[in-house]
């Protein structure tokens, strides 16, 4: 196993992880920002107000992006298993 292979493999794994987590984190970020702006405008300082919209946004993002996320992880895993003989050499 060469250092080039290890670098490429780690890069692909990190890229896949970022692509999988990206839509969910982005939805949580947007929901949190919207609630924070709402709290700043209305001067409501309720700490628990942030959690429900964030949970709903994350659940909606997972629901919408799940087929794409599932296909992405299946492609990565299939490629990984298919190339095991190449990785061993």
Secondary structure, DSSP 8 states (H G I E B T S, - for coil): --HHHHHHHHHHHHHHHHHHHHHHHHHHHHHHHHHHHHHHHHT---TTHHHHHHHHHHHHHHHHHHHHHHHHHHHHHHHHHHTHHHHH-
